[in-house]
Amino acid sequence: MLVFKNININNQKIMAKIKLEYLWLDGYYPTQNLRGKTKVEEHEDFKGTLEELGMWSFDGSSTKQAEGGSSDCLLKPVAIYPDPARVNGYLVMTEVLNADGTPHVSNGRATIDDDDNDFWFGFEQEYFIMDTATQLPLGFPVGGYPGPQGMYYCSVGGKNTWGRELVEEHANLCIDAGLNFEGINQEVAAGQWEFQLFAKGAKKAGDEIWIARYLLARLTEQYGYYIEYHPKPLGKDMDWNGSGMHANFSNTTLRTCGSKETYEKICEAFRPVVKEHIEVYGEFNDQRLTGLHETASIDDFSYGISDRGASIRIPIITVEKGWKGWLEDRRPASNGDPYKIAGRIIKTVKSADI
């Protein structure tokens, strides 16, 4: 973590400058983009807390969030983390508000009903590392394909592994920023990777995914790469796995109930609202949820113990612990907004009226 230091010369304390990177989600629909700009402030003894941060504004007409004649949107800080790549730098996640202080329509975080942080989320973020020059995933030759899937998952060695240097550096940045970063692994396709984050509280989980995405995107600028979150970037008809963002979730009931019937009742609450979930689970997800490549069909709903071909997987460890644990919704796409995904899951779980 960065340590903020003041300079004292002849008993005169000199104000030091800090860099605050305000981050927000724009108004593009259905896939929002991360935006950021730097605010440099002088502070005498900055502690890195939300209470020390002020509101800021931006030109919403440039991000599809306002009209040119009334373009100001507000940025409300909601989370702050040290920026491990900057001296006296901090990453500030914000919510977008209208000029009157109400949540902007693009603000998915404000819709999450989890003020007591009873819901815990662990997201598994899959993605492809793309070469900017060829616009192909790492490991894909121009005009052709690498060997078939099978040897890339959790592989090691230059024959089947590409992008490890970037991935390792990203992991270090996330840990140094104070994120609850839980792991990395190469995925099933060449050039495809995954990282995992866990947080107690749905809003915090979303904050940390977006901060991790920001750190990854910024890091690619040094490598000549970019990150592709499209759930099926190699084409819907190609025999390659797509990318998801599996959502592992629990609340007090799931963590403590000890009841198979309660788990089944919660899972059944998802059945009548499949459409509502798919609407916020990511663009182009129909290309990924085909029933193949460890997915359930987008037209079906299912759940099962240790079943990676189901819509919702009941982890075997949950069963072994006497039906005390969590569930995994395997349908969210890699380009989904974790705020909206978590918000929808919470709404459905609460509707089970356990």
N, C-alpha and C positions, 0 to 999 in steps of 0.2 A: 504494500500500500504506500502511496506517496505521502511524504511527511511535509506539511506546510511549515516553512520556516520564515520568521521575521528577521530583519536586520536591525541591529541597534548600534548606532554610531553616535558617540558623545551623548549618550542617554536620550538620543532622539530616535524613536521607533519609526522605521520607514515602512510605509504600506507596501505590501507585495501584491503583484498581479496574479490572478488566477484565471484559468480558461474554463468556461462552462459551456459544454456542448449540449445545447437544447435539442432534443430529438422528439419527433412527432410523426404521426401517420397522416398521409395526405388524403384527398377526397376521391381518388381514382376508384372506380367500381367495376367489377367486384373485388379486384385485388389491389389493396392499398400498398403504397410504397413508403419507405422510411425516409424522412427528411431530417436535416440537421444544420444548425448554424451556431457559430461560436460567439459567446458573449464574454468579453474580458472585463473583469471588475477588480478594483482594489479593495483588499480587506486587511485588517490589522491582525486578526487571529481567526482565520477561517477554520471551522470545525468539520465542514463537509456534511452539514445537516440541511434538511428541507426548510427548516425555519429561517435559514439565512438566505434563501432564494426568493426572488421576486417574480411576479408575472412578467411575461414578455409578449410580443406580438409579431405577426408576420403577414405577408401579402397573400391572403387566401385566394386571390384571383389567379395566382400562378400555380396553385395546387388543386384546383377544382373544388375550393371550399368557400368561395365568395365571388361576388360580382365586382368588376373594376370600380364601380361607383361607390361601393361601400365594402372595401377589401380587407379591412383589418380583422384578423382572428387572434384570439388570445391563447397563450401557452401557459398552462398551469402545471408547475412541477409536482410530480407525484412520487418520484424515486430518484435517488442520487447514488452514484458509484464512482470510486476513483478511476481515472483514465490512466491505465498503466503505460500508455505510449506517449504521454505528455507530461512535461514538468508542470507541477501545480495545476493539473487538469482534472476535470470531473465530467462524467456523463450524466445528463439530467433527462430522465424520461418524463414526458409531459402528456397531459390531455389537452385536446383542442376544444376551446370554448367559443361561443359566439361573443360578439361585442358586449352583449348584456350579461355575460357571465354564465349563461346556460350551456349545457353540453351541446357541442356541434353534432349534427346528424351522423357524422363519420366517426364519432367517438364511441367505439365499442366498449372500452374499459368502464365507462360510466354506467353501463347497463348491467354490470355483474352484481348479482345479489349475494354477496359473501362478505359483508362488513365484519363478521366475527371470525373470519379466516378458518371456518370449520372445514372447508374443502381444501384438500391437498391435491396438487397436480404434479405429475412427472411427464414431461413431453420428450418424445424421441424424434429429434429433428433430422430428417434425411435430406440430402441435397447432392447435386452433381457439381464438380469443379470443372469449369469450362475454360478452354484455352481461347484467349481473346483473338489470336491470329487466325485459328482454324474454325472457331466457334463450334468445336467438338469437345466432348468430355475427354479428360486426360486419359490416355491409353487407347484412344480411337485413332487409327491411321486415316489420313485423308483419302477418301474414295473407297474406304473399306470398313471392316469391323475387326475387333480383336477376337480372341478365342471365345467360345460360348460361355455362358454363365456356369458357375460351379466352383472355380478356383479363386474367385475374387473376394468372397465373403470372409472377413477376418483374416485376410492373407498377410503374408510377410515376404519381402524380397522383391527385387526390381522387375521380375518377370510378370507379376500379377498385381503390383501395388503402385499407385501413382498419387502424388499429392501429399505424402506423409509430412513433409517439412512444413507446409502450410497448416495442416491440421494440428500438428504438435504445437506450433507457435500460437495458433488460435486458442488451443486449450490453456496454454500458459497465460495468455491475456485475460481469458475469462476468469481463471482462478485468481489472478492478481487483482482483478477488478472487484473481487468479493462475491462473484456469482456462485450459487450452489451447483457447480458443474460436476456431473457425476460420471462422465465417461465418453469415450469415442470408439468407433470401430469402422473399418471399411465395410461397405455394404455389398449387395449381391452383384451389382453391375460394375464394370470397369469405370473408375473415376467417381464412383458414388460413395459417400461417407455419411456418417451419422454422429451427432452428439446428443447427450442427454442432460436435462436440467430438472431439478425438483425443487418445489417450494411449498411451504405451508401457507396457503392463501392463494386464491385464484388470480387476484390482481398482481400479486408479487410474481407468480409463475409467468404470467404474460409479460410483465416488465422485463424479466430476466431473459426470456426468449428473444425479445426485441433488442435488448442490449447486446446479447450474444450475436444476433444477426448483424447488428451494426459493426461490431468488432471484426466479424468475418468479412463483411463487404469491404471495409476500409483496408483490411490486410491484403486483399486481393490486388489492390492498386500497386503494391510493391512487386507482384509476381507476374503481372500480365495475364491474370486470370479473371473470371467473374463467376458468381454463384448462380446456378439455375435451380429455382424452386418449382418449376413446372412439374406437376405430378407424373407426366409421361413425356419427357423431353425428346425421347428417341422415336416417338410416333406410337399411336395407339395400337397399331397392328404389328409392331415389332415384338419379338420374343425376348424382351428385356424387362426386368422389374421396373416399376415406377417408384416414385418417392412419396412417402407419407410422413405424417407427424402424429404417430400414435399417442393417444391421450390416456395416461394412467391416472385414475382419480379415486378418491375416497372421501367420506365424511365420517363423523363419529359413528353413525349407524353401521356403515360398511366395515369400519375398523373394529367394532366391538360386538356386533349383534350375535355372532355364532349361530346363524340360522340360514340354512339353504333356502327355505321358503322366502325369507326376506330378500335374499339376493335375487331370486327368480322374480319376485314382485317388482323389484327395481328394474331389472332387465326388461320385463314386459312393459314397463312404462315408456320405454323407448320405441316400442313397436308402432303405435299409432302416430308418431311424430317423426317418422323417417324423413319426410320431405323437408320439414323445418330444420332438421340437422344438416341434411345435405346442402341446403341453401347457404349455410355458413361454414361448410367444411372445406371450401377451397374451389377455385375455378378449374375447369377441365377435369374434375375428379371422375366424371363418367368414363374418361379414357383409361383411368387406373382401376376403378372398381368394376372389374369384369367377371369376377369369380375365379380368375387365374392369378398366378404369381402371388400367392399368399394373401388374397383379398376375397371378400364376399362380393356378390353382385350388388350393384347400386339399386337394383329393383327388388332386392330381398332384404329381410332382416333375420338375423340368427344370433344365437349366443351359445357358448359351450365351454366346457372345461378344457383348458390347454389347447383350444382350437384356433389356430392362426388363419383359418379360412372362414371364420365367423365374423359377423359385424362387431360383436363384443366378446372378448376372450375373458373367461374367468381363470385367473392364474392358478396353477396347480398348488402353489404355496399357500394361497388363500384357503383352499380346501383342506390342505394338510394341517393348517393352523386352526381348524374347526370353524371354517367360514368366518374368518376375521381377517380382513385385508383390503383389497381394492379390486377394481375392474379396469379393463383396458378397451377403450373404443378404438378400433383399428381403422376406422373410416376416414378420419381427417387427412386431408392432403398436405403435402409439404409446404404449399404456398398459403395455407389457411392462416387466419388471424387468431392467435391463441386466446385473445380476449373474448372474441365472439364464440369460439369453440367452447371455452370454459363456461361462459355465460349460458349457452344453450344446454350444456350438460347439467349444470346446476339446476336450471329451471325444470328439466325433465325429472331429475332425481327427486326434487322436492314435490313434484306432482304425484309421486308414488304414495305420498301421505302415510309414511311408515310411522 
